[in-house]
Amino acid sequence: MNKKSVHNTTTKVIIVEDNQTIREGLTLLLESSPGLECPASYESCEDMLAEVETVLPDLILMDIGLPGMSGIEGIRKVRGVQPEVLVLMLTVYEDNEKIFEALCAGACGYLVKNTKPARLIEAIGEAVGGGSPMTASIARKVVGFFSSSGKLEAVDDVKITDREREILSELSKGNSYSQVGDALFISVDTVRYHIRNIYRKMQVHSQSEAVAKAMRRGWI
């Protein structure tokens, strides 16, 4: 999991967005936000991939509908060369197919472009802190998809505790680690401890994968 060191207070964020006005607006927002910097922005995944190993961002704000390579394919490509980099989707698409393609490709979160600037900055912090920020409507779609699919995985000998089940339930709402801790009256460090155990037991590597697997098994 790509989490910032407490001694490194600046998060390096780059942008992949083909609309120049939006790209410039996001750059100004990031540069004016304490603890963030935007060393580069790109109008295509191809341009970003040519420089990502030099720029070494902590997080990429990625659109989906881009000229040439799509943002979803861009996630796969960038994670192939920089597996620790976080990719946060910022797009107009709200259909189930795009959402799940992006999450399965490795996106750490999914926001729509009408997200308010303050919430976007907050979401970047959540992502860097280990969370999976999502617009509320997107989180509901994720939960609704698995709740209505009716396809439950066969339950094997994996056993999770009641507390782990509660944490998975909170994560399914798109909550950050701090929000999970507040809801369950436990510390963020305790949340991280339980999530490490969940990943180990379920043999998964991301929150979205853990939540999806738990839903398919009927645990939440």
C-alpha positions in Angstrom: 0.0 0.0 0.0 1.4 3.4 -1.0 1.3 5.5 2.2 3.2 8.7 2.7 5.9 8.9 5.4 5.0 11.1 8.3 8.3 13.0 7.5 7.3 13.6 3.8 4.6 16.2 4.0 4.3 16.9 0.3 2.2 14.7 -2.0 3.2 14.8 -5.6 0.1 14.6 -7.8 0.0 14.6 -11.6 -3.0 15.0 -13.9 -4.1 13.2 -17.0 -7.0 15.2 -18.6 -7.5 16.2 -22.2 -9.7 19.2 -21.5 -7.2 22.1 -21.2 -9.5 24.3 -19.1 -10.1 21.5 -16.6 -6.5 20.5 -16.6 -5.3 24.1 -15.8 -8.0 24.5 -13.1 -6.9 21.3 -11.4 -3.3 22.3 -11.5 -4.1 25.6 -9.9 -6.2 23.9 -7.2 -3.4 21.4 -6.4 -0.7 24.0 -6.3 -2.7 26.2 -4.0 -3.4 23.4 -1.6 -1.1 22.9 1.4 0.9 19.7 1.3 0.3 19.1 -2.5 2.3 19.8 -5.6 1.5 19.2 -9.2 4.8 18.9 -11.1 3.2 17.9 -14.4 -0.1 17.5 -16.3 -0.8 15.6 -19.5 -3.6 15.5 -22.1 -3.0 11.8 -22.8 -1.9 8.6 -21.1 0.8 8.2 -23.8 2.4 11.5 -22.8 2.1 10.6 -19.1 3.6 7.1 -19.5 6.6 8.6 -21.3 7.6 10.6 -18.2 6.0 8.8 -15.2 9.2 7.0 -14.2 11.0 10.4 -14.2 8.4 12.4 -12.4 7.6 9.6 -9.8 4.2 10.9 -8.6 2.5 9.7 -5.5 -0.9 9.9 -7.1 -2.4 10.3 -10.6 -5.7 12.1 -11.2 -6.9 10.2 -14.3 -9.8 10.8 -16.7 -11.3 7.9 -18.6 -12.3 9.3 -22.0 -8.9 10.4 -23.4 -7.5 10.6 -26.9 -5.7 7.4 -27.8 -5.3 5.1 -24.8 -8.2 5.2 -22.4 -7.7 6.0 -18.8 -8.6 2.5 -17.8 -5.9 1.0 -20.0 -3.6 3.8 -18.6 -4.1 2.4 -15.1 -2.9 -1.0 -16.2 0.1 0.4 -18.0 1.2 2.8 -15.2 0.8 0.1 -12.6 3.0 -2.1 -14.7 5.9 0.3 -14.5 5.1 2.0 -11.2 3.0 -0.4 -9.1 3.1 1.7 -6.0 1.6 4.8 -7.6 -2.0 5.5 -6.7 -4.5 6.3 -9.4 -7.7 8.2 -8.6 -10.3 8.4 -11.3 -11.9 11.8 -12.0 -14.4 11.4 -14.8 -17.9 12.1 -16.1 -18.7 8.4 -16.4 -21.1 6.9 -13.8 -22.1 3.7 -15.6 -21.4 0.4 -13.8 -19.1 -1.0 -16.5 -16.7 1.9 -16.4 -16.7 2.0 -12.6 -15.9 -1.7 -12.2 -13.4 -1.8 -15.1 -11.5 1.1 -13.4 -11.5 -0.5 -9.9 -10.5 -3.9 -11.3 -7.7 -2.3 -13.2 -6.3 -1.0 -9.9 -7.8 2.5 -9.3 -7.8 3.4 -5.6 -11.0 5.5 -5.9 -13.5 6.9 -8.3 -14.9 10.5 -8.3 -17.1 12.3 -10.8 -16.1 15.7 -12.2 -18.7 17.7 -10.4 -16.9 16.8 -7.1 -16.4 20.0 -5.1 -12.8 21.2 -5.0 -12.6 20.9 -1.1 -13.9 17.3 -1.4 -11.4 16.5 -4.2 -8.5 17.7 -2.0 -9.9 15.7 0.9 -10.2 12.6 -1.3 -6.6 12.8 -2.3 -5.6 12.8 1.3 -7.8 9.8 2.0 -6.3 7.9 -0.9 -2.7 8.6 0.2 -3.7 7.6 3.7 -4.9 4.2 2.5 -8.5 4.9 1.8 -10.6 4.3 -1.3 -12.5 7.6 -1.8 -15.6 7.5 -4.0 -18.4 9.9 -4.8 -21.5 8.8 -2.8 -23.4 7.8 -5.9 -20.5 5.7 -7.1 -20.2 3.9 -3.7 -23.9 3.1 -3.8 -23.5 1.6 -7.2 -20.7 -0.6 -6.0 -22.7 -1.8 -3.1 -25.9 -2.2 -5.2 -24.1 -4.2 -7.9 -22.9 -6.9 -5.5 -26.1 -6.8 -3.4 -28.3 -7.5 -6.4 -26.0 -9.8 -8.3 -27.2 -12.8 -6.4 -24.0 -14.6 -7.2 -22.3 -15.7 -4.0 -18.9 -17.4 -3.9 -18.5 -20.7 -2.3 -17.4 -20.1 1.3 -14.2 -21.8 2.1 -12.4 -22.2 5.5 -11.6 -18.4 5.7 -13.0 -17.0 8.9 -13.4 -13.4 9.7 -14.2 -11.8 13.0 -17.2 -9.6 13.7 -15.0 -6.6 13.9 -13.4 -7.4 10.5 -16.9 -7.8 9.1 -17.8 -4.3 10.5 -14.7 -2.8 9.0 -15.5 -4.4 5.6 -19.0 -3.0 5.8 -17.7 0.5 6.5 -15.2 0.3 3.6 -18.0 -0.7 1.3 -19.5 2.7 1.9 -16.4 4.3 0.5 -15.2 5.5 4.0 -11.6 6.4 4.7 -9.7 4.7 7.5 -10.3 7.7 9.8 -14.1 7.6 9.0 -14.1 3.8 9.7 -12.4 4.4 13.0 -14.8 7.2 14.0 -17.8 5.0 13.1 -16.5 2.0 15.2 -14.9 4.0 18.0 -11.4 2.7 17.3 -8.1 4.3 16.3 -6.8 4.5 12.8 -3.9 2.3 13.7 -6.4 -0.4 14.9 -8.3 -0.1 11.6 -5.0 -0.6 9.7 -4.2 -3.7 11.9 -7.6 -5.3 11.1 -7.3 -4.5 7.4 -3.9 -6.1 7.3 -5.4 -9.2 8.8 -8.3 -9.1 6.4 -6.0 -8.9 3.4 -3.9 -11.8 4.7 -7.0 -14.0 5.4 -8.8 -13.2 2.1 -5.6 -13.1 0.0 -6.4 -9.8 -1.5 -4.3 -6.6 -2.1 -6.8 -3.7 -2.2 -9.9 -2.4 -0.5 -12.1 -2.8 -3.5 -11.0 -6.4 -4.0 -11.6 -7.2 -0.3 -15.1 -5.5 -0.4 -16.0 -7.2 -3.6 -15.0 -10.6 -2.3 -16.8 -10.1 1.0 -20.0 -9.2 -0.8 -19.8 -12.2 -3.2 -19.4 -14.4 -0.1 -22.4 -12.8 1.6 -20.3 -11.5 4.5 -21.6 -8.0 4.2 
